[in-house]
Amino acid sequence: MRIDQRERLLRKQLRKLLPVNKDDLPAIEAITARGYPAVQPILLDLLKWIRDESWPVAKPTREFLATIGPRLAPQVREVLGSRSDSLKARVLQQIVSEWPPEAVRGLSDQLFLIATDGQSWGADLLALRLLVPWKRISLKKDPHCDLKGHANHRTPQTGVGYHG
């Protein structure tokens, strides 16, 4: 059997472990028990389960994904290139913001695109916040927002400050 066929078969088998709905905590427990790298083929699928923090599966999924850290970069790059602005924001806020700076720097090209988009449900502000340490963008000091999440106004989706 060729490697790509084997990988597809493994991914197909692992996808059976994914939650069937937002309340399927046993599914996340089974995935966590298998651990990384055993579940590597379904990491992108798992990222989708953190989209809404009110879902019961979101927190344990996020906690598991956080243990993987920057090794999750290929899947994060796929999310950042997707059309799902709410998922981009959630991944930046809950996953990438916890990475060491050198790992974040590896995403700087995509972060720059998101930061300059202006249409990203708060993902643009989160991307900007992650880019500032690399001075990829010149910012003027604004009394309304310090880009550390402390502001007079906050977006409902991300909790990050915006100009109001």
C-alpha positions in Angstrom: 0.0 0.0 0.0 1.4 3.5 -0.9 2.0 6.0 1.9 -0.6 8.4 0.7 -3.2 5.7 0.7 -2.2 4.6 4.2 -2.4 8.2 5.4 -5.9 8.6 4.0 -7.0 5.4 5.6 -5.6 6.4 8.9 -7.2 9.9 8.7 -10.5 8.2 7.8 -10.3 6.0 10.9 -9.3 8.8 13.2 -12.1 11.0 11.9 -14.5 8.5 13.5 -13.2 9.8 16.9 -14.2 13.4 16.2 -17.2 14.8 18.2 -20.6 14.2 16.6 -21.9 17.4 18.2 -20.8 20.2 20.6 -21.6 18.1 23.7 -19.6 15.1 22.7 -17.0 15.2 25.5 -16.2 11.5 25.4 -14.9 12.0 21.8 -12.5 14.6 23.0 -11.4 12.4 25.9 -10.7 9.6 23.4 -8.7 11.8 21.2 -6.7 13.2 24.1 -6.0 9.7 25.3 -4.5 8.8 22.0 -2.4 12.0 22.2 -0.1 13.7 19.8 1.3 12.7 17.3 -1.1 9.8 17.0 -4.0 12.2 16.1 -1.9 14.4 13.9 -4.0 13.7 10.7 -7.2 15.2 12.3 -5.7 18.3 14.0 -7.3 20.6 11.4 -10.6 19.0 12.2 -10.0 19.5 15.9 -9.3 23.2 15.5 -12.8 23.7 14.2 -14.2 22.6 17.5 -12.8 25.6 19.4 -14.8 28.1 17.1 -17.4 28.8 19.8 -16.2 28.9 23.4 -19.7 28.2 24.7 -19.5 24.7 23.3 -18.7 22.1 26.0 -16.1 20.5 23.7 -14.3 23.8 23.1 -12.3 24.0 26.3 -10.9 20.5 26.5 -10.1 20.6 22.8 -8.3 23.9 23.2 -6.4 22.5 26.2 -5.3 19.5 24.2 -4.3 21.6 21.2 -2.3 23.9 23.5 -0.1 21.0 24.5 0.9 20.6 20.9 2.1 24.2 20.6 3.9 25.4 17.5 3.9 21.9 16.0 0.3 22.9 15.1 1.6 25.5 12.7 0.7 23.7 9.5 -2.9 23.4 10.6 -3.0 27.0 11.9 -1.7 28.2 8.5 -4.7 26.4 6.9 -7.1 28.1 9.2 -5.5 31.5 8.7 -5.9 31.0 4.9 -9.5 30.0 5.2 -12.6 32.2 4.9 -13.7 31.6 8.5 -12.9 34.8 10.2 -14.4 33.7 13.5 -12.3 30.6 13.5 -9.2 32.7 12.6 -9.9 35.0 15.5 -10.4 32.1 18.0 -7.2 30.3 16.8 -5.2 33.5 17.1 -6.6 34.3 20.5 -6.6 30.9 22.1 -3.7 29.0 20.4 -1.2 31.3 18.6 -1.1 33.9 21.4 0.3 31.2 23.7 3.2 30.3 21.4 6.8 31.5 21.9 7.6 34.6 19.8 9.9 32.8 17.4 7.0 30.4 16.5 4.6 33.3 15.9 7.2 35.0 13.6 6.9 32.0 11.3 3.2 33.0 10.7 4.1 36.7 10.1 3.3 36.7 6.4 -0.3 35.5 7.0 -0.7 37.6 10.1 0.2 40.7 8.1 -2.5 39.8 5.5 -5.1 39.4 8.2 -4.0 42.5 10.0 -4.5 44.7 6.9 -7.7 43.0 5.8 -10.0 45.0 8.1 -12.9 42.6 7.5 -12.0 39.8 9.9 -14.3 39.7 13.0 -11.5 40.9 15.3 -8.9 38.5 13.8 -7.3 41.6 12.2 -6.7 43.2 15.6 -5.4 39.9 17.1 -3.0 39.5 14.1 -1.9 43.1 14.5 -1.2 42.5 18.2 0.9 39.4 17.4 2.8 41.3 14.7 3.8 44.4 16.8 6.8 42.7 18.4 8.3 42.1 15.0 7.8 45.7 14.0 6.3 44.6 10.7 3.8 47.4 11.1 4.4 50.9 12.2 1.9 52.1 14.9 1.2 55.4 16.4 0.4 55.5 20.1 -3.3 55.6 20.5 -4.8 56.6 23.9 -7.8 54.4 23.3 -6.0 51.1 22.7 -2.7 49.7 23.8 -2.9 46.6 21.6 -2.5 44.4 24.7 -6.2 43.8 24.9 -6.6 46.8 27.4 -8.9 49.3 25.9 -12.0 51.4 26.5 -14.0 49.4 24.0 -13.9 45.7 23.2 -15.2 43.6 20.3 -17.9 41.1 21.4 -16.3 38.3 19.5 -12.7 38.5 20.8 -12.6 40.8 23.8 -9.8 42.8 22.1 -9.9 46.6 22.1 -11.0 48.6 19.0 -11.4 52.2 18.2 -14.9 53.3 19.0 
